[in-house]
Amino acid sequence: MTTTKSRNLPLAKRGINFEMIMWIFTRLSALAMYALILFAIIGALIMGARTQMNMADVLRWGFMPNLSHVQNTNVPDIAPWSTPFWRAVGSLLLLVATAHGVHGLVVICDDYIVTPRGRQIVRFISIVFMIAMIVIGLYVVWTL
């Protein structure tokens, strides 16, 4: 009878590297997006959306708390929907979702690009793209 050793290394011997941190970030950012969306949906229902909006509009608000998602509904007073608090929630959701998505894009590109130089180029383009999308998104959230 032979015994086999476990291939699992304890955390102290593995060490924490960048890949592990990004793996954890991906999982936590997905949970953060779910929490922010649920928070926005519950906030909308508390502010009276259950009687003044249909479910599609409530979900649209939940996925991006922006005033333009309320203007075309039956909500008589849109002032509570345009507070800096909801803009901050929308900004946080935008930041988390953009970083999560761009990291996923980089992971997929790393599977197909074999040269280190090509990976550097793709990562640089992804970071530039992420910064541009965040700037445009924050502009929309805070000015419209």
LOZATOR-349129 format. One record per atom (N, C-alpha, C): residue number from 0; residue in three letters; x, y, z. Coordinates in nm, 4 decimals. Example, Ala and Ser with C-alpha at 12.3 -4.5 7.8 and 13.67 -1.06 7.14 Angstrom:
BEGIN
{site 0,Ala,{1.3190,-0.5690,0.7800}}
{site 0,Ala,{1.2300,-0.4500,0.7800}}
{site 0,Ala,{1.3200,-0.3300,0.7800}}
{site 1,Ser,{1.2850,-0.2250,0.7080}}
{site 1,Ser,{1.3670,-0.1060,0.7140}}
{site 1,Ser,{1.2900,0.0030,0.7870}}
END
This chain:
BEGIN
{site 0,Met,{0.0832,-0.1177,0.0000}}
{site 0,Met,{0.0000,0.0000,0.0000}}
{site 0,Met,{0.0878,0.1242,0.0000}}
{site 1,Thr,{0.0664,0.2103,-0.0968}}
{site 1,Thr,{0.1466,0.3324,-0.1041}}
{site 1,Thr,{0.0598,0.4514,-0.0674}}
{site 2,Thr,{0.1220,0.5470,-0.0091}}
{site 2,Thr,{0.0517,0.6707,0.0248}}
{site 2,Thr,{0.1030,0.7815,-0.0653}}
{site 3,Thr,{0.0140,0.8692,-0.1012}}
{site 3,Thr,{0.0531,0.9825,-0.1849}}
{site 3,Thr,{0.0458,1.1087,-0.1035}}
{site 4,Lys,{0.1368,1.1955,-0.1331}}
{site 4,Lys,{0.1394,1.3237,-0.0637}}
{site 4,Lys,{0.0382,1.4178,-0.1270}}
{site 5,Ser,{-0.0155,1.5031,-0.0469}}
{site 5,Ser,{-0.1070,1.6047,-0.0956}}
{site 5,Ser,{-0.0301,1.7073,-0.1777}}
{site 6,Arg,{-0.0915,1.7541,-0.2829}}
{site 6,Arg,{-0.0262,1.8557,-0.3662}}
{site 6,Arg,{-0.0564,1.9973,-0.3192}}
{site 7,Asn,{-0.1391,2.0092,-0.2191}}
{site 7,Asn,{-0.1740,2.1421,-0.1680}}
{site 7,Asn,{-0.0632,2.1917,-0.0762}}
{site 8,Leu,{-0.0205,2.3119,-0.1021}}
{site 8,Leu,{0.0804,2.3740,-0.0170}}
{site 8,Leu,{0.0121,2.4659,0.0823}}
{site 9,Pro,{0.0620,2.4745,0.2023}}
{site 9,Pro,{0.0047,2.5715,0.2960}}
{site 9,Pro,{0.0301,2.7145,0.2476}}
{site 10,Leu,{-0.0528,2.8062,0.2907}}
{site 10,Leu,{-0.0436,2.9444,0.2457}}
{site 10,Leu,{0.0927,3.0061,0.2763}}
{site 11,Ala,{0.1516,2.9682,0.3890}}
{site 11,Ala,{0.2821,3.0245,0.4253}}
{site 11,Ala,{0.3890,2.9870,0.3227}}
{site 12,Lys,{0.3773,2.8690,0.2636}}
{site 12,Lys,{0.4760,2.8276,0.1644}}
{site 12,Lys,{0.4424,2.8777,0.0246}}
{site 13,Arg,{0.3159,2.8984,-0.0014}}
{site 13,Arg,{0.2753,2.9475,-0.1339}}
{site 13,Arg,{0.3121,3.0933,-0.1528}}
{site 14,Gly,{0.2864,3.1726,-0.0531}}
{site 14,Gly,{0.3085,3.3155,-0.0654}}
{site 14,Gly,{0.1915,3.3832,-0.1356}}
{site 15,Ile,{0.1790,3.5085,-0.1152}}
{site 15,Ile,{0.0734,3.5851,-0.1804}}
{site 15,Ile,{0.1379,3.6603,-0.2955}}
{site 16,Asn,{0.0896,3.6330,-0.4159}}
{site 16,Asn,{0.1445,3.6995,-0.5323}}
{site 16,Asn,{0.0360,3.7826,-0.5999}}
{site 17,Phe,{0.0733,3.8486,-0.7063}}
{site 17,Phe,{-0.0186,3.9381,-0.7763}}
{site 17,Phe,{-0.1380,3.8629,-0.8331}}
{site 18,Glu,{-0.1145,3.7437,-0.8868}}
{site 18,Glu,{-0.2231,3.6659,-0.9455}}
{site 18,Glu,{-0.3277,3.6282,-0.8414}}
{site 19,Met,{-0.2837,3.5940,-0.7206}}
{site 19,Met,{-0.3780,3.5591,-0.6147}}
{site 19,Met,{-0.4580,3.6826,-0.5721}}
{site 20,Ile,{-0.3918,3.7957,-0.5638}}
{site 20,Ile,{-0.4618,3.9191,-0.5263}}
{site 20,Ile,{-0.5664,3.9540,-0.6309}}
{site 21,Met,{-0.5331,3.9387,-0.7585}}
{site 21,Met,{-0.6298,3.9685,-0.8643}}
{site 21,Met,{-0.7431,3.8667,-0.8673}}
{site 22,Trp,{-0.7151,3.7414,-0.8339}}
{site 22,Trp,{-0.8204,3.6399,-0.8246}}
{site 22,Trp,{-0.9192,3.6786,-0.7152}}
{site 23,Ile,{-0.8657,3.7213,-0.6012}}
{site 23,Ile,{-0.9514,3.7648,-0.4902}}
{site 23,Ile,{-1.0279,3.8910,-0.5304}}
{site 24,Phe,{-0.9612,3.9847,-0.5983}}
{site 24,Phe,{-1.0288,4.1066,-0.6427}}
{site 24,Phe,{-1.1474,4.0756,-0.7331}}
{site 25,Thr,{-1.1298,3.9802,-0.8249}}
{site 25,Thr,{-1.2380,3.9462,-0.9166}}
{site 25,Thr,{-1.3591,3.8963,-0.8395}}
{site 26,Arg,{-1.3376,3.8106,-0.7423}}
{site 26,Arg,{-1.4502,3.7573,-0.6644}}
{site 26,Arg,{-1.5146,3.8660,-0.5791}}
{site 27,Leu,{-1.4339,3.9473,-0.5133}}
{site 27,Leu,{-1.4893,4.0514,-0.4265}}
{site 27,Leu,{-1.5576,4.1622,-0.5057}}
{site 28,Ser,{-1.5050,4.1955,-0.6235}}
{site 28,Ser,{-1.5686,4.3001,-0.7037}}
{site 28,Ser,{-1.7036,4.2519,-0.7570}}
{site 29,Ala,{-1.7153,4.1238,-0.7895}}
{site 29,Ala,{-1.8456,4.0708,-0.8317}}
{site 29,Ala,{-1.9452,4.0790,-0.7164}}
{site 30,Leu,{-1.9022,4.0428,-0.5967}}
{site 30,Leu,{-1.9907,4.0543,-0.4800}}
{site 30,Leu,{-2.0271,4.1995,-0.4523}}
{site 31,Ala,{-1.9317,4.2901,-0.4695}}
{site 31,Ala,{-1.9587,4.4328,-0.4476}}
{site 31,Ala,{-2.0615,4.4845,-0.5483}}
{site 32,Met,{-2.0517,4.4394,-0.6747}}
{site 32,Met,{-2.1505,4.4816,-0.7748}}
{site 32,Met,{-2.2897,4.4323,-0.7372}}
{site 33,Tyr,{-2.2997,4.3059,-0.6960}}
{site 33,Tyr,{-2.4296,4.2530,-0.6538}}
{site 33,Tyr,{-2.4853,4.3324,-0.5361}}
{site 34,Ala,{-2.3987,4.3632,-0.4397}}
{site 34,Ala,{-2.4438,4.4369,-0.3212}}
{site 34,Ala,{-2.4900,4.5780,-0.3583}}
{site 35,Leu,{-2.4162,4.6469,-0.4446}}
{site 35,Leu,{-2.4550,4.7825,-0.4844}}
{site 35,Leu,{-2.5849,4.7830,-0.5646}}
{site 36,Ile,{-2.6025,4.6841,-0.6525}}
{site 36,Ile,{-2.7266,4.6762,-0.7305}}
{site 36,Ile,{-2.8439,4.6485,-0.6384}}
{site 37,Leu,{-2.8280,4.5548,-0.5463}}
{site 37,Leu,{-2.9357,4.5247,-0.4520}}
{site 37,Leu,{-2.9668,4.6458,-0.3645}}
{site 38,Phe,{-2.8629,4.7165,-0.3233}}
{site 38,Phe,{-2.8815,4.8374,-0.2427}}
{site 38,Phe,{-2.9609,4.9428,-0.3197}}
{site 39,Ala,{-2.9301,4.9607,-0.4476}}
{site 39,Ala,{-3.0009,5.0601,-0.5288}}
{site 39,Ala,{-3.1459,5.0188,-0.5536}}
{site 40,Ile,{-3.1701,4.8909,-0.5750}}
{site 40,Ile,{-3.3077,4.8452,-0.5958}}
{site 40,Ile,{-3.3898,4.8630,-0.4687}}
{site 41,Ile,{-3.3333,4.8246,-0.3548}}
{site 41,Ile,{-3.4048,4.8424,-0.2279}}
{site 41,Ile,{-3.4255,4.9910,-0.1999}}
{site 42,Gly,{-3.3251,5.0732,-0.2284}}
{site 42,Gly,{-3.3396,5.2180,-0.2098}}
{site 42,Gly,{-3.4504,5.2750,-0.2970}}
{site 43,Ala,{-3.4592,5.2283,-0.4215}}
{site 43,Ala,{-3.5644,5.2757,-0.5119}}
{site 43,Ala,{-3.7019,5.2357,-0.4591}}
{site 44,Leu,{-3.7139,5.1140,-0.4108}}
{site 44,Leu,{-3.8431,5.0686,-0.3583}}
{site 44,Leu,{-3.8827,5.1466,-0.2334}}
{site 45,Ile,{-3.7859,5.1794,-0.1504}}
{site 45,Ile,{-3.8146,5.2590,-0.0306}}
{site 45,Ile,{-3.8569,5.4007,-0.0689}}
{site 46,Met,{-3.7981,5.4566,-0.1749}}
{site 46,Met,{-3.8314,5.5934,-0.2165}}
{site 46,Met,{-3.9627,5.6007,-0.2935}}
{site 47,Gly,{-4.0337,5.4908,-0.3056}}
{site 47,Gly,{-4.1660,5.4960,-0.3664}}
{site 47,Gly,{-4.1758,5.4402,-0.5057}}
{site 48,Ala,{-4.0743,5.3729,-0.5537}}
{site 48,Ala,{-4.0773,5.3216,-0.6900}}
{site 48,Ala,{-4.1784,5.2093,-0.7074}}
{site 49,Arg,{-4.2165,5.1437,-0.5984}}
{site 49,Arg,{-4.3090,5.0309,-0.6122}}
{site 49,Arg,{-4.4459,5.0734,-0.6611}}
{site 50,Thr,{-4.4812,5.2006,-0.6428}}
{site 50,Thr,{-4.6112,5.2485,-0.6911}}
{site 50,Thr,{-4.5992,5.3438,-0.8095}}
{site 51,Gln,{-4.4793,5.3927,-0.8367}}
{site 51,Gln,{-4.4633,5.4939,-0.9410}}
{site 51,Gln,{-4.3803,5.4476,-1.0606}}
{site 52,Met,{-4.3229,5.3286,-1.0542}}
{site 52,Met,{-4.2375,5.2790,-1.1625}}
{site 52,Met,{-4.2702,5.1324,-1.1888}}
{site 53,Asn,{-4.2469,5.0890,-1.3117}}
{site 53,Asn,{-4.2594,4.9460,-1.3380}}
{site 53,Asn,{-4.1270,4.8772,-1.3032}}
{site 54,Met,{-4.1287,4.7455,-1.3022}}
{site 54,Met,{-4.0107,4.6708,-1.2571}}
{site 54,Met,{-3.8897,4.6909,-1.3491}}
{site 55,Ala,{-3.9141,4.7084,-1.4780}}
{site 55,Ala,{-3.8026,4.7320,-1.5703}}
{site 55,Ala,{-3.7301,4.8612,-1.5357}}
{site 56,Asp,{-3.8053,4.9664,-1.5022}}
{site 56,Asp,{-3.7425,5.0930,-1.4646}}
{site 56,Asp,{-3.6684,5.0815,-1.3317}}
{site 57,Val,{-3.7239,5.0046,-1.2386}}
{site 57,Val,{-3.6562,4.9849,-1.1099}}
{site 57,Val,{-3.5242,4.9107,-1.1316}}
{site 58,Leu,{-3.5253,4.8090,-1.2162}}
{site 58,Leu,{-3.4014,4.7350,-1.2435}}
{site 58,Leu,{-3.3001,4.8211,-1.3185}}
{site 59,Arg,{-3.3482,4.9036,-1.4109}}
{site 59,Arg,{-3.2582,4.9941,-1.4821}}
{site 59,Arg,{-3.1932,5.0900,-1.3835}}
{site 60,Trp,{-3.2694,5.1396,-1.2869}}
{site 60,Trp,{-3.2150,5.2251,-1.1816}}
{site 60,Trp,{-3.1141,5.1473,-1.0975}}
{site 61,Gly,{-3.1451,5.0212,-1.0666}}
{site 61,Gly,{-3.0558,4.9417,-0.9832}}
{site 61,Gly,{-2.9210,4.9168,-1.0478}}
{site 62,Phe,{-2.9208,4.8945,-1.1801}}
{site 62,Phe,{-2.7945,4.8675,-1.2477}}
{site 62,Phe,{-2.7137,4.9940,-1.2732}}
{site 63,Met,{-2.7763,5.1097,-1.2744}}
{site 63,Met,{-2.7029,5.2366,-1.2820}}
{site 63,Met,{-2.7921,5.3458,-1.2253}}
{site 64,Pro,{-2.7726,5.3787,-1.0978}}
{site 64,Pro,{-2.8542,5.4834,-1.0359}}
{site 64,Pro,{-2.8239,5.6199,-1.0973}}
{site 65,Asn,{-2.8981,5.6548,-1.1993}}
{site 65,Asn,{-2.8785,5.7797,-1.2708}}
{site 65,Asn,{-3.0148,5.8475,-1.2859}}
{site 66,Leu,{-3.0177,5.9776,-1.2752}}
{site 66,Leu,{-3.1431,6.0523,-1.2790}}
{site 66,Leu,{-3.2195,6.0307,-1.4091}}
{site 67,Ser,{-3.1504,6.0120,-1.5196}}
{site 67,Ser,{-3.2197,5.9953,-1.6476}}
{site 67,Ser,{-3.3056,5.8690,-1.6501}}
{site 68,His,{-3.2784,5.7734,-1.5612}}
{site 68,His,{-3.3596,5.6520,-1.5553}}
{site 68,His,{-3.4910,5.6745,-1.4819}}
{site 69,Val,{-3.5078,5.7896,-1.4191}}
{site 69,Val,{-3.6296,5.8186,-1.3442}}
{site 69,Val,{-3.7148,5.9233,-1.4152}}
{site 70,Gln,{-3.6555,6.0045,-1.4995}}
{site 70,Gln,{-3.7262,6.1169,-1.5598}}
{site 70,Gln,{-3.8433,6.0754,-1.6475}}
{site 71,Asn,{-3.8380,5.9586,-1.7097}}
{site 71,Asn,{-3.9444,5.9156,-1.7992}}
{site 71,Asn,{-4.0470,5.8258,-1.7314}}
{site 72,Thr,{-4.0537,5.8288,-1.6010}}
{site 72,Thr,{-4.1487,5.7462,-1.5268}}
{site 72,Thr,{-4.2566,5.8348,-1.4646}}
{site 73,Asn,{-4.3402,5.7764,-1.3818}}
{site 73,Asn,{-4.4487,5.8496,-1.3172}}
{site 73,Asn,{-4.4086,5.9110,-1.1835}}
{site 74,Val,{-4.2819,5.9219,-1.1554}}
{site 74,Val,{-4.2352,5.9790,-1.0291}}
{site 74,Val,{-4.2573,6.1296,-1.0335}}
{site 75,Pro,{-4.3403,6.1840,-0.9406}}
{site 75,Pro,{-4.3701,6.3277,-0.9470}}
{site 75,Pro,{-4.2541,6.4162,-0.9022}}
{site 76,Asp,{-4.1793,6.3740,-0.8004}}
{site 76,Asp,{-4.0703,6.4558,-0.7480}}
{site 76,Asp,{-3.9405,6.3784,-0.7646}}
{site 77,Ile,{-3.8531,6.4258,-0.8534}}
{site 77,Ile,{-3.7289,6.3532,-0.8790}}
{site 77,Ile,{-3.6115,6.4051,-0.7964}}
{site 78,Ala,{-3.6347,6.5010,-0.7081}}
{site 78,Ala,{-3.5259,6.5559,-0.6270}}
{site 78,Ala,{-3.4572,6.4503,-0.5403}}
{site 79,Pro,{-3.5306,6.3586,-0.4729}}
{site 79,Pro,{-3.4599,6.2578,-0.3921}}
{site 79,Pro,{-3.3743,6.1621,-0.4752}}
{site 80,Trp,{-3.4031,6.1510,-0.6024}}
{site 80,Trp,{-3.3309,6.0592,-0.6887}}
{site 80,Trp,{-3.2019,6.1203,-0.7431}}
{site 81,Ser,{-3.1837,6.2501,-0.7271}}
{site 81,Ser,{-3.0659,6.3167,-0.7841}}
{site 81,Ser,{-2.9706,6.3694,-0.6783}}
{site 82,Thr,{-2.9692,6.3082,-0.5618}}
{site 82,Thr,{-2.8812,6.3537,-0.4544}}
{site 82,Thr,{-2.7371,6.3083,-0.4799}}
{site 83,Pro,{-2.6419,6.3754,-0.4180}}
{site 83,Pro,{-2.5020,6.3326,-0.4310}}
{site 83,Pro,{-2.4786,6.1898,-0.3800}}
{site 84,Phe,{-2.5607,6.1456,-0.2853}}
{site 84,Phe,{-2.5469,6.0089,-0.2352}}
{site 84,Phe,{-2.5679,5.9070,-0.3471}}
{site 85,Trp,{-2.6757,5.9231,-0.4254}}
{site 85,Trp,{-2.7027,5.8282,-0.5334}}
{site 85,Trp,{-2.6015,5.8431,-0.6464}}
{site 86,Arg,{-2.5494,5.9620,-0.6652}}
{site 86,Arg,{-2.4433,5.9782,-0.7648}}
{site 86,Arg,{-2.3158,5.9082,-0.7198}}
{site 87,Ala,{-2.2881,5.9127,-0.5893}}
{site 87,Ala,{-2.1716,5.8418,-0.5365}}
{site 87,Ala,{-2.1899,5.6907,-0.5494}}
{site 88,Val,{-2.3113,5.6416,-0.5237}}
{site 88,Val,{-2.3382,5.4990,-0.5406}}
{site 88,Val,{-2.3194,5.4590,-0.6870}}
{site 89,Gly,{-2.3708,5.5400,-0.7783}}
{site 89,Gly,{-2.3514,5.5132,-0.9208}}
{site 89,Gly,{-2.2050,5.5173,-0.9611}}
{site 90,Ser,{-2.1307,5.6116,-0.9052}}
{site 90,Ser,{-1.9874,5.6215,-0.9355}}
{site 90,Ser,{-1.9127,5.4994,-0.8843}}
{site 91,Leu,{-1.9457,5.4556,-0.7646}}
{site 91,Leu,{-1.8800,5.3376,-0.7087}}
{site 91,Leu,{-1.9115,5.2134,-0.7911}}
{site 92,Leu,{-2.0369,5.2004,-0.8317}}
{site 92,Leu,{-2.0750,5.0871,-0.9165}}
{site 92,Leu,{-2.0008,5.0917,-1.0501}}
{site 93,Leu,{-1.9888,5.2101,-1.1064}}
{site 93,Leu,{-1.9156,5.2272,-1.2324}}
{site 93,Leu,{-1.7693,5.1871,-1.2168}}
{site 94,Leu,{-1.7047,5.2319,-1.1099}}
{site 94,Leu,{-1.5634,5.2011,-1.0881}}
{site 94,Leu,{-1.5411,5.0513,-1.0691}}
{site 95,Val,{-1.6232,4.9898,-0.9866}}
{site 95,Val,{-1.6066,4.8473,-0.9590}}
{site 95,Val,{-1.6330,4.7645,-1.0848}}
{site 96,Ala,{-1.7411,4.7972,-1.1550}}
{site 96,Ala,{-1.7772,4.7198,-1.2744}}
{site 96,Ala,{-1.6727,4.7361,-1.3853}}
{site 97,Thr,{-1.6216,4.8555,-1.4034}}
{site 97,Thr,{-1.5203,4.8778,-1.5071}}
{site 97,Thr,{-1.3914,4.8030,-1.4745}}
{site 98,Ala,{-1.3462,4.8119,-1.3505}}
{site 98,Ala,{-1.2233,4.7416,-1.3121}}
{site 98,Ala,{-1.2419,4.5901,-1.3233}}
{site 99,His,{-1.3574,4.5401,-1.2831}}
{site 99,His,{-1.3861,4.3970,-1.2926}}
{site 99,His,{-1.3856,4.3515,-1.4387}}
{site 100,Gly,{-1.4509,4.4274,-1.5241}}
{site 100,Gly,{-1.4598,4.3907,-1.6649}}
{site 100,Gly,{-1.3265,4.3976,-1.7368}}
{site 101,Val,{-1.2492,4.5016,-1.7098}}
{site 101,Val,{-1.1188,4.5151,-1.7762}}
{site 101,Val,{-1.0235,4.4064,-1.7278}}
{site 102,His,{-1.0299,4.3724,-1.6006}}
{site 102,His,{-0.9455,4.2627,-1.5526}}
{site 102,His,{-0.9836,4.1320,-1.6217}}
{site 103,Gly,{-1.1120,4.1072,-1.6405}}
{site 103,Gly,{-1.1556,3.9888,-1.7133}}
{site 103,Gly,{-1.1058,3.9892,-1.8566}}
{site 104,Leu,{-1.1093,4.1054,-1.9197}}
{site 104,Leu,{-1.0586,4.1181,-2.0565}}
{site 104,Leu,{-0.9094,4.0863,-2.0631}}
{site 105,Val,{-0.8328,4.1349,-1.9684}}
{site 105,Val,{-0.6887,4.1093,-1.9661}}
{site 105,Val,{-0.6612,3.9603,-1.9443}}
{site 106,Val,{-0.7378,3.8966,-1.8564}}
{site 106,Val,{-0.7186,3.7533,-1.8321}}
{site 106,Val,{-0.7469,3.6731,-1.9585}}
{site 107,Ile,{-0.8529,3.7074,-2.0308}}
{site 107,Ile,{-0.8848,3.6374,-2.1556}}
{site 107,Ile,{-0.7764,3.6621,-2.2601}}
{site 108,Cys,{-0.7298,3.7848,-2.2718}}
{site 108,Cys,{-0.6240,3.8152,-2.3697}}
{site 108,Cys,{-0.4942,3.7429,-2.3358}}
{site 109,Asp,{-0.4639,3.7277,-2.2064}}
{site 109,Asp,{-0.3427,3.6563,-2.1667}}
{site 109,Asp,{-0.3459,3.5097,-2.2104}}
{site 110,Asp,{-0.4650,3.4528,-2.2244}}
{site 110,Asp,{-0.4755,3.3144,-2.2698}}
{site 110,Asp,{-0.4372,3.2992,-2.4169}}
{site 111,Tyr,{-0.4552,3.4037,-2.4950}}
{site 111,Tyr,{-0.4330,3.3942,-2.6391}}
{site 111,Tyr,{-0.3066,3.4619,-2.6887}}
{site 112,Ile,{-0.2506,3.5518,-2.6108}}
{site 112,Ile,{-0.1293,3.6231,-2.6525}}
{site 112,Ile,{-0.0112,3.5576,-2.5824}}
{site 113,Val,{0.0838,3.5116,-2.6598}}
{site 113,Val,{0.1918,3.4316,-2.6028}}
{site 113,Val,{0.3186,3.5117,-2.5750}}
{site 114,Thr,{0.3394,3.6223,-2.6426}}
{site 114,Thr,{0.4639,3.6970,-2.6221}}
{site 114,Thr,{0.4486,3.7955,-2.5069}}
{site 115,Pro,{0.5526,3.8117,-2.4269}}
{site 115,Pro,{0.5456,3.9078,-2.3163}}
{site 115,Pro,{0.5221,4.0511,-2.3655}}
{site 116,Arg,{0.5808,4.0862,-2.4781}}
{site 116,Arg,{0.5616,4.2225,-2.5329}}
{site 116,Arg,{0.4163,4.2439,-2.5726}}
{site 117,Gly,{0.3547,4.1443,-2.6352}}
{site 117,Gly,{0.2143,4.1543,-2.6729}}
{site 117,Gly,{0.1243,4.1691,-2.5517}}
{site 118,Arg,{0.1551,4.0969,-2.4445}}
{site 118,Arg,{0.0767,4.1092,-2.3210}}
{site 118,Arg,{0.0911,4.2479,-2.2603}}
{site 119,Gln,{0.2106,4.3037,-2.2653}}
{site 119,Gln,{0.2313,4.4394,-2.2135}}
{site 119,Gln,{0.1502,4.5404,-2.2938}}
{site 120,Ile,{0.1489,4.5245,-2.4243}}
{site 120,Ile,{0.0736,4.6172,-2.5095}}
{site 120,Ile,{-0.0749,4.6081,-2.4800}}
{site 121,Val,{-0.1268,4.4852,-2.4681}}
{site 121,Val,{-0.2689,4.4674,-2.4396}}
{site 121,Val,{-0.3042,4.5243,-2.3021}}
{site 122,Arg,{-0.2198,4.5030,-2.2050}}
{site 122,Arg,{-0.2468,4.5580,-2.0708}}
{site 122,Arg,{-0.2446,4.7105,-2.0720}}
{site 123,Phe,{-0.1507,4.7687,-2.1444}}
{site 123,Phe,{-0.1457,4.9146,-2.1530}}
{site 123,Phe,{-0.2715,4.9693,-2.2207}}
{site 124,Ile,{-0.3112,4.9084,-2.3321}}
{site 124,Ile,{-0.4324,4.9526,-2.4020}}
{site 124,Ile,{-0.5544,4.9354,-2.3121}}
{site 125,Ser,{-0.5596,4.8260,-2.2356}}
{site 125,Ser,{-0.6727,4.8014,-2.1460}}
{site 125,Ser,{-0.6802,4.9061,-2.0355}}
{site 126,Ile,{-0.5650,4.9446,-1.9819}}
{site 126,Ile,{-0.5635,5.0464,-1.8763}}
{site 126,Ile,{-0.6074,5.1813,-1.9319}}
{site 127,Val,{-0.5593,5.2168,-2.0511}}
{site 127,Val,{-0.6013,5.3422,-2.1141}}
{site 127,Val,{-0.7525,5.3401,-2.1398}}
{site 128,Phe,{-0.8018,5.2274,-2.1915}}
{site 128,Phe,{-0.9452,5.2117,-2.2166}}
{site 128,Phe,{-1.0249,5.2243,-2.0872}}
{site 129,Met,{-0.9769,5.1610,-1.9797}}
{site 129,Met,{-1.0472,5.1668,-1.8520}}
{site 129,Met,{-1.0523,5.3102,-1.7982}}
{site 130,Ile,{-0.9424,5.3815,-1.8055}}
{site 130,Ile,{-0.9399,5.5200,-1.7577}}
{site 130,Ile,{-1.0348,5.6064,-1.8398}}
{site 131,Ala,{-1.0353,5.5879,-1.9708}}
{site 131,Ala,{-1.1252,5.6655,-2.0566}}
{site 131,Ala,{-1.2712,5.6367,-2.0241}}
{site 132,Met,{-1.3059,5.5108,-2.0058}}
{site 132,Met,{-1.4451,5.4750,-1.9753}}
{site 132,Met,{-1.4872,5.5268,-1.8385}}
{site 133,Ile,{-1.3952,5.5253,-1.7425}}
{site 133,Ile,{-1.4275,5.5774,-1.6092}}
{site 133,Ile,{-1.4496,5.7275,-1.6157}}
{site 134,Val,{-1.3646,5.7990,-1.6877}}
{site 134,Val,{-1.3799,5.9452,-1.6994}}
{site 134,Val,{-1.5121,5.9801,-1.7683}}
{site 135,Ile,{-1.5434,5.9124,-1.8781}}
{site 135,Ile,{-1.6693,5.9382,-1.9486}}
{site 135,Ile,{-1.7879,5.9022,-1.8597}}
{site 136,Gly,{-1.7811,5.7882,-1.7927}}
{site 136,Gly,{-1.8905,5.7463,-1.7054}}
{site 136,Gly,{-1.9112,5.8413,-1.5884}}
{site 137,Leu,{-1.8043,5.8863,-1.5259}}
{site 137,Leu,{-1.8185,5.9810,-1.4147}}
{site 137,Leu,{-1.8743,6.1138,-1.4637}}
{site 138,Tyr,{-1.8361,6.1545,-1.5825}}
{site 138,Tyr,{-1.8918,6.2766,-1.6394}}
{site 138,Tyr,{-2.0438,6.2631,-1.6568}}
{site 139,Val,{-2.0871,6.1508,-1.7081}}
{site 139,Val,{-2.2302,6.1289,-1.7279}}
{site 139,Val,{-2.3032,6.1234,-1.5946}}
{site 140,Val,{-2.2477,6.0524,-1.4984}}
{site 140,Val,{-2.3149,6.0386,-1.3683}}
{site 140,Val,{-2.3250,6.1713,-1.2962}}
{site 141,Trp,{-2.2234,6.2538,-1.3013}}
{site 141,Trp,{-2.2221,6.3754,-1.2208}}
{site 141,Trp,{-2.2748,6.4990,-1.2928}}
{site 142,Thr,{-2.2879,6.4971,-1.4241}}
{site 142,Thr,{-2.3337,6.6196,-1.4904}}
{site 142,Thr,{-2.4710,6.6071,-1.5563}}
{site 143,Leu,{-2.5150,6.4877,-1.5881}}
{site 143,Leu,{-2.6457,6.4743,-1.6536}}
{site 143,Leu,{-2.7543,6.4429,-1.5562}}
END
